[in-house]
Amino acid sequence: MSGFLFLAVLGLQDARGLDAWQAGCYVLPMAAVPIANLPPAGDPTAACGNFPNSYPPVGLTWHRVDRPAKSSG
């Protein structure tokens, strides 16, 4: 994401002739949305745990995978 924002600022400066401050203000909403969504996304993750990512053809597995307890032996 940060690489895209960097290149977007450079592109705005080159294509539209904006200075760095103006170009940064243009891309600020694109950076603010993921930052604003971090705290709400943490609540479901804390409650349910993260979900394992399966490789296709299964796709994402949207059920919790219970792993057997590790034996202490």
N, C-alpha and C positions, 0 to 999 in steps of 0.2 A: 504494500500500500504506500509506504513512504517513497519508494522509487517512482511510482506513478505520480505522486504529488509533486515530487521534484521535477520530473519531466514536464508535467502540466504547467508548472510555474515558468519553466524555461520556454515552453511553447507559447504561453500567453505573452511573455516579454518579447519574443521574436515576432509572432504573428500580429499581435495587436499593438505592439509598441508600448506596453505598460511598463512602469517601473516595478521594482521588486515588491514594494509595499502593496501596490494595487493588485498585482498578480497574486500575492499571498492572500489578500482579502477575497479574491475570487474563489480560491480553492479551500478556504476555511470551512465552509459547510461540509465539504467532502471529508475533511478530517474530523469534524465535530460529531458527526453521526455515529461512527463506530465507537468513539470515546464515550458518548452518552449512553450507548447500549451495553457497555461492559457491566455495570452493576446489576441491571435487571437480568442479564444472561447468567450471572453467577448464582442467583437464587435457585433456579431449577437444577443447575449442575450440582450445587451443594446438597439438594434434597434427594436427587435420584442417582447421582454419580454420572461420570461421563460414559458415553456409549461407545462400544468398539466399532471401528469402521471395517466393514467387510469388503472384500474386493469383488467386483462384478463376477457373475450375474446377480448376486444376492443384493448388492447395493448396501445402503445403510441398514443396520439392524436396530429397529426402534424398540427393542425389548431389553430389559436388563439381563445380563448374563451373570448367573450366580456361579461363582467359582468354588470348588471344594476347598475347605479349610486346609491350610498347610499343617502337616503332621510335624510334631516336634521331636522326631526321632532320627 
